[in-house]
Amino acid sequence: MELPPTISDFERRAAEILPPGPHGYYAGGASDEITLRDNVAAWQRLALRPRVMVDCSERDPSITVLGRRHAHPVIVAPTAFHALATPEGEAATARGAAATDTPFCLSSLSTTGVAELAARAPAARRWFQVYVFKDRAVTEEMVAAAVEHGYEALALTVDLPVFGMRERDMRSGFVVKHATAVPNLAAAGARGSLSLQDVGALIDPCLTWDDVGRFATDSGLPVLVKGVLTPEDARRAVDSGAAGIVVSNHGGRQLDTVLSGADALGPVVDEVGGELDVLVDGGIRRGTDVIKALALGARAVMIGRPVLWGLAVGGEEGVRRVLELLLAELDTALALAGAPRAAELDRSWIQPGPWAVS
Ligand SMILES: Cc1cc2nc3c(=O)[nH]c(=O)nc-3n(C[C@H](O)[C@H](O)[C@H](O)COP(=O)(O)O)c2cc1C
């Protein structure tokens, strides 16, 4: 299969291939999509300060996250309903990720179950994203399955007490056609076709900081709190026993007009960067975006939509290709920025771009 040559070509191709409902669900954000657009623009506003005359004959993108060595700082973000892109669903995504040594974070709203994914993508390094269902037994069961099947970490998503106002989905009338195709929705008792508001009604809006420690103790796995945007909440995450934070606005899909990941990251790192691992996601589309995130103090980055474009266009191979493109850009950016070791990037590599509007 002939695959597109760049990530933005994957994005365009996916828009042609996917039916309007699923495409709007993947691509869209909340309300006026101001944060959705700013997620991409905020990385672009930062200028790089490259060093020259540095021996870049060998580049080392490896980093350490949650005490474990990773070949590079890219992780596949949890995204729901991969069967909308390909019948193979999350197994194709996880296998494509494994081919590039990229950990894959499975969503609680996946169309492939926790145990099934482990069986169909045994080579993938797997993390599991937790939504806390009102029926706590459903949550306990999926976390237990993640522990049993060798998932390495839990990402507890804290920015979705309810679904954001997704206007593209309202216009397209997007629904999850068969609740039973999503194992955790089926376990929560859902049947038939569901709107996103119906899905949201199954999720517990009463989650508090006390729950973080409970998940860590019960599972024995490191817990990352995903969806923190302020230093105040980052401090609470430390106090509650989190092993890490993902600075994230859920890809601009929840509360519109919140800060981008790029703008929220620095203050969070300043507050808690010495105490736990800070990751970031939202709008990362280029190798240069990855090195800007590391320079601001992130340990690693998560990538959402580009992986879905790869999946829609080329299944497992498409995911692999998108990640290869991003990693090739990262390698080039490390050489051209004069930072052959990714782990050594710091804020001296960036400054506000002169084109940034104040
Ligand atoms: C289609 C889609 C579905 C998502 N589903 C989930 C989910 O189930 N759980 C979750 O924690 N985050 C979910 N997210 C948010 C992503 O994990 C991530 O924060 C975001 O996509 C990063 O931004 P990017 O898409 O610009 O890379 C979803 C994002 C998209 C685009």
The ligand as an ORCA input file, in Angstrom:
! r2SCAN-3c Opt
* xyz 0 1
  C     -10.786     10.744     19.167
  C     -10.191     10.946     20.530
  C     -10.598     10.134     21.574
  C     -10.033     10.301     22.841
  N     -10.380      9.423     23.830
  C      -9.779      9.532     25.025
  C     -10.036      8.567     26.036
  O     -10.789      7.625     25.841
  N      -9.415      8.735     27.226
  C      -8.541      9.775     27.485
  O      -8.003      9.884     28.578
  N      -8.270     10.679     26.524
  C      -8.840     10.576     25.312
  N      -8.526     11.466     24.332
  C      -7.498     12.516     24.591
  C      -6.101     11.993     24.246
  O      -5.669     11.037     25.169
  C      -5.050     13.108     24.225
  O      -5.109     13.811     25.436
  C      -5.207     14.080     23.047
  O      -5.701     13.425     21.911
  C      -3.849     14.706     22.727
  O      -3.984     15.672     21.732
  P      -3.656     15.420     20.169
  O      -4.776     14.599     19.628
  O      -3.644     16.808     19.646
  O      -2.306     14.731     20.083
  C      -9.077     11.323     23.064
  C      -8.689     12.146     21.996
  C      -9.222     11.961     20.739
  C      -8.749     12.835     19.611
*
